[in-house]
């Protein structure tokens, strides 16, 4: 499904275009192993260092165990996407509230 989004997509509330990086290797794997086309591992992260480490560890284990199908990271971050071993679908973070700090205690 992700391959159908254009690289310069629509703007969401003025934050910027949605972007993704395709992984052509997964299409080759699907031809070699028919079950690979039915499994697609997708997870979401923000731009924090902790979640980047978690994403890298997941990519490592995905490859190490030979998990069939592609691995896609849904990244919500202000800066450019960081390097990743699988696909990346990147968008700017969205918060409908104007207040950007910690909430006051009552």
JOBEL-V427047 format. One record per residue. N is the residue number from 1. RES is the residue in one letter. PHI is phi in whole degrees, -180 to 180 (* if undefined). D_LAST is the distance of its C-alpha to the last C-alpha in whole Angstrom. Layout:
((N:RES:PHI:D_LAST) (N:RES:PHI:D_LAST))
//
This chain:
((1:X:*:45) (2:X:-64:44) (3:X:-63:47) (4:X:-83:47) (5:X:-76:44) (6:X:-78:46) (7:X:-66:45) (8:X:-109:44) (9:X:-83:42) (10:X:-71:40) (11:X:-92:37) (12:X:-108:34) (13:X:55:32) (14:X:76:33) (15:X:-84:32) (16:X:127:36) (17:X:-78:39) (18:X:-79:38) (19:X:-134:40) (20:X:-147:42) (21:X:-121:45) (22:X:-75:47) (23:X:-123:49) (24:X:-68:52) (25:X:-59:53) (26:X:-65:51) (27:X:-66:54) (28:X:-67:57) (29:X:-63:55) (30:X:-65:55) (31:X:-71:59) (32:X:-75:59) (33:X:-128:57) (34:X:-56:57) (35:X:-71:54) (36:X:-65:52) (37:X:-74:52) (38:X:-96:50) (39:X:-111:47) (40:X:-139:44) (41:X:-87:42) (42:X:-129:38) (43:X:-144:35) (44:X:-116:32) (45:X:-144:31) (46:X:-104:29) (47:X:-88:30) (48:X:-72:29) (49:X:-62:31) (50:X:-60:30) (51:X:-72:31) (52:X:-64:34) (53:X:-63:35) (54:X:-62:35) (55:X:-66:36) (56:X:-64:39) (57:X:-66:40) (58:X:-64:40) (59:X:-63:42) (60:X:-63:44) (61:X:-69:44) (62:X:-58:45) (63:X:-75:48) (64:X:-61:49) (65:X:-88:49) (66:X:74:51) (67:X:-57:48) (68:X:-72:50) (69:X:88:49) (70:X:-78:47) (71:X:-118:43) (72:X:-124:41) (73:X:-102:37) (74:X:-94:35) (75:X:-108:33) (76:X:-113:30) (77:X:-151:31) (78:X:-73:31) (79:X:-82:34) (80:X:-69:37) (81:X:-64:38) (82:X:-82:39) (83:X:-59:42) (84:X:-152:42) (85:X:-75:45) (86:X:-117:44) (87:X:-76:43) (88:X:-133:40) (89:X:-111:39) (90:X:-113:36) (91:X:-146:34) (92:X:-73:31) (93:X:-64:28) (94:X:-129:26) (95:X:-138:22) (96:X:-72:22) (97:X:-95:19) (98:X:-76:20) (99:X:-71:16) (100:X:-112:18) (101:X:-112:15) (102:X:-72:12) (103:X:-76:9) (104:X:-69:6) (105:X:-80:4) (106:X:-105:0))
//
